[in-house]
Amino acid sequence: MLYRVGVFYFLIMDIIFLRNFRAKTRIGIYPWERKVAQTIQLDLEIALPNKRAAMNDCIEDAMDYAQIAQSIHEILAEHNFSLLEALAEHIAQTIMLQYEAPWVKVSVAKLGIVRGVEKIGICIERGIKEKGGCNGE
Ligand SMILES: Nc1nc2c(c(=O)[nH]1)N=C([C@H](O)[C@@H](O)CO)CN2
């Protein structure tokens, strides 16, 4: 959110992060990868739609990060994508829609799948532009 006070513009962005989130899913371009679940690592940053949780100290006004983790577990159980890109996009769109997040950053990595590389993957950012200008103008 951008606020204008006089000639100054202030960016206010509260972010929930989930780091080193590891879970199993079936994903890959090869037939064996569609049959056997492999561990992936997710790292997420999710902007909050407002700062009510910080102001009110109340879970009803918060984006419940336990629910977000549960939503991701459900996606991983229900889908088997070919590409990490498709999984990252699905997670990003789901979070923005379900939790009204204005911006997300989603990294998805496979572990030890390519020789000599510890983690390899994709990182995407998605966001919606604010309607109007500062202070709703
Ligand atoms: N850009 C991508 N390249 C590759 C992907 C992917 O998801 N995105 N996946 C694979 C295989 O599934 C790999 O994980 C197994 O070697 C290869 N390239």
Ligand as a Chemical Component Dictionary entry (heavy atoms), coordinates in Angstrom:
data_LIG
# 
_chem_comp.id                   LIG 
_chem_comp.type                 NON-POLYMER 
_chem_comp.pdbx_formal_charge   0 
_chem_comp.three_letter_code    LIG 
# 
loop_
_chem_comp_atom.comp_id 
_chem_comp_atom.atom_id 
_chem_comp_atom.alt_atom_id 
_chem_comp_atom.type_symbol 
_chem_comp_atom.charge 
_chem_comp_atom.model_Cartn_x 
_chem_comp_atom.model_Cartn_y 
_chem_comp_atom.model_Cartn_z 
_chem_comp_atom.pdbx_ordinal 
LIG N1 N1 N 0 12.662 -25.175 -16.427 1  
LIG C1 C1 C 0 12.544 -26.467 -16.043 2  
LIG N2 N2 N 0 13.424 -27.364 -16.479 3  
LIG C2 C2 C 0 13.312 -28.649 -16.101 4  
LIG C3 C3 C 0 12.278 -29.042 -15.224 5  
LIG C4 C4 C 0 11.378 -28.058 -14.754 6  
LIG O1 O1 O 0 10.462 -28.312 -13.967 7  
LIG N3 N3 N 0 11.546 -26.787 -15.180 8  
LIG N4 N4 N 0 12.212 -30.357 -14.845 9  
LIG C5 C5 C 0 13.063 -31.269 -15.277 10 
LIG C6 C6 C 0 12.967 -32.665 -14.812 11 
LIG O2 O2 O 0 11.718 -33.005 -14.321 12 
LIG C7 C7 C 0 14.086 -32.826 -13.761 13 
LIG O3 O3 O 0 13.618 -32.403 -12.508 14 
LIG C8 C8 C 0 14.634 -34.193 -13.706 15 
LIG O4 O4 O 0 15.943 -34.187 -14.165 16 
LIG C9 C9 C 0 14.153 -30.948 -16.185 17 
LIG N5 N5 N 0 14.195 -29.559 -16.570 18 
# 
loop_
_chem_comp_bond.comp_id 
_chem_comp_bond.atom_id_1 
_chem_comp_bond.atom_id_2 
_chem_comp_bond.value_order 
_chem_comp_bond.pdbx_ordinal 
LIG N1 C1 SING 1  
LIG C1 N2 DOUB 2  
LIG C1 N3 SING 3  
LIG N2 C2 SING 4  
LIG C2 C3 DOUB 5  
LIG C2 N5 SING 6  
LIG C3 C4 SING 7  
LIG C3 N4 SING 8  
LIG C4 O1 DOUB 9  
LIG C4 N3 SING 10 
LIG N4 C5 DOUB 11 
LIG C5 C6 SING 12 
LIG C5 C9 SING 13 
LIG C6 O2 SING 14 
LIG C6 C7 SING 15 
LIG C7 O3 SING 16 
LIG C7 C8 SING 17 
LIG C8 O4 SING 18 
LIG C9 N5 SING 19 
# 
